[in-house]
């Protein structure tokens, strides 16, 4: 079986790859250089609606985190301003609801209110 895989990837040229083998096509692709983007901050803005329990969910480091916005805000459209692990929660009208720094050891994240 390994001979078939080696033949397919390293010997047989493919028409869709300009007659290159998959190995040659892979090796010719540009690779990210060490430290090129890893040290840059990650920015994103997320629109969400507070659920019936007063939380919004967010994926961080491959896991779902639940952010407690507050039961009194359930059903409210909010905007999350995210820079790496720092999150600010603001209503669509611009009212600041709170902020937090995500603790990777916890799934439930408490918010610090103004």
C-alpha positions as CSV (number, residue, x, y, z in Angstrom):
1,X,0.0,0.0,0.0
2,X,2.8,2.4,0.8
3,X,4.3,1.9,-2.7
4,X,1.0,3.1,-4.2
5,X,0.9,6.2,-2.1
6,X,4.6,7.0,-2.9
7,X,4.0,6.4,-6.6
8,X,0.9,8.7,-6.6
9,X,2.6,11.5,-4.6
10,X,6.1,11.4,-5.9
11,X,6.3,9.7,-9.3
12,X,3.1,10.1,-11.3
13,X,2.7,13.6,-12.8
14,X,-0.8,15.2,-12.7
15,X,-2.4,17.2,-15.4
16,X,-4.1,19.5,-13.0
17,X,-0.7,20.4,-11.5
18,X,1.0,21.3,-14.8
19,X,2.5,17.8,-15.0
20,X,4.1,18.1,-11.5
21,X,3.8,15.4,-8.9
22,X,1.8,16.4,-5.8
23,X,5.1,16.4,-3.9
24,X,6.7,18.8,-6.3
25,X,3.6,21.1,-6.3
26,X,3.6,21.1,-2.5
27,X,7.3,21.9,-2.2
28,X,7.0,24.7,-4.7
29,X,4.3,26.5,-2.7
30,X,5.3,29.5,-0.5
31,X,5.6,28.7,3.1
32,X,5.0,31.0,6.1
33,X,8.3,32.1,7.6
34,X,8.9,31.7,11.3
35,X,7.5,34.5,13.3
36,X,5.8,36.1,10.3
37,X,2.3,36.4,11.7
38,X,2.4,34.6,15.0
39,X,3.5,37.8,16.9
40,X,0.9,40.0,15.4
41,X,-2.3,40.7,17.4
42,X,-5.5,39.0,16.1
43,X,-8.3,41.5,15.7
44,X,-11.9,40.7,14.9
45,X,-15.4,42.1,15.4
46,X,-18.3,39.7,16.1
47,X,-22.0,40.4,16.0
48,X,-24.1,38.2,18.2
49,X,-27.3,38.1,20.2
50,X,-27.4,37.4,23.9
51,X,-29.1,34.0,24.5
52,X,-31.9,33.3,26.9
53,X,-29.4,32.7,29.8
54,X,-27.6,36.0,29.3
55,X,-24.6,34.6,27.5
56,X,-22.8,34.8,24.2
57,X,-20.5,32.0,23.0
58,X,-17.2,32.5,21.4
59,X,-14.5,30.0,20.1
60,X,-11.1,30.7,21.6
61,X,-8.0,28.4,21.3
62,X,-10.2,25.8,19.7
63,X,-12.8,25.6,22.5
64,X,-16.2,27.3,23.1
65,X,-16.1,29.9,25.8
66,X,-19.4,31.3,27.3
67,X,-19.3,35.0,28.2
68,X,-21.8,36.2,30.8
69,X,-23.3,39.4,29.5
70,X,-26.2,39.3,32.0
71,X,-29.6,37.9,32.2
72,X,-31.2,41.3,31.8
73,X,-29.7,41.7,28.4
74,X,-31.1,38.4,26.9
75,X,-32.2,38.8,23.3
76,X,-30.1,42.0,22.9
77,X,-27.9,42.3,19.8
78,X,-24.4,43.0,20.8
79,X,-21.0,43.5,19.2
80,X,-17.8,41.9,20.5
81,X,-14.6,43.7,19.8
82,X,-11.8,41.1,20.2
83,X,-8.1,41.7,20.3
84,X,-6.4,38.4,21.1
85,X,-7.8,37.4,24.5
86,X,-9.2,40.9,25.4
87,X,-13.0,41.3,24.6
88,X,-15.2,44.4,24.9
89,X,-19.0,43.9,24.7
90,X,-21.0,46.8,23.3
91,X,-24.6,47.1,22.1
92,X,-25.3,48.0,18.5
93,X,-26.3,51.5,19.7
94,X,-22.8,51.9,21.3
95,X,-23.6,51.3,25.0
96,X,-20.6,49.7,26.7
97,X,-21.7,46.6,28.6
98,X,-18.4,45.3,29.9
99,X,-15.1,43.8,29.1
100,X,-13.0,40.8,30.0
101,X,-9.7,38.9,29.4
102,X,-10.3,35.3,28.6
103,X,-9.0,32.8,31.0
104,X,-8.1,29.7,28.9
105,X,-8.6,27.4,31.9
106,X,-12.3,28.3,32.2
107,X,-15.2,27.7,29.8
108,X,-17.4,30.2,31.6
109,X,-16.1,33.7,31.4
110,X,-17.3,36.4,33.8
111,X,-17.5,40.0,32.4
112,X,-16.3,43.1,34.3
113,X,-19.0,45.7,34.1
114,X,-18.3,49.5,34.0
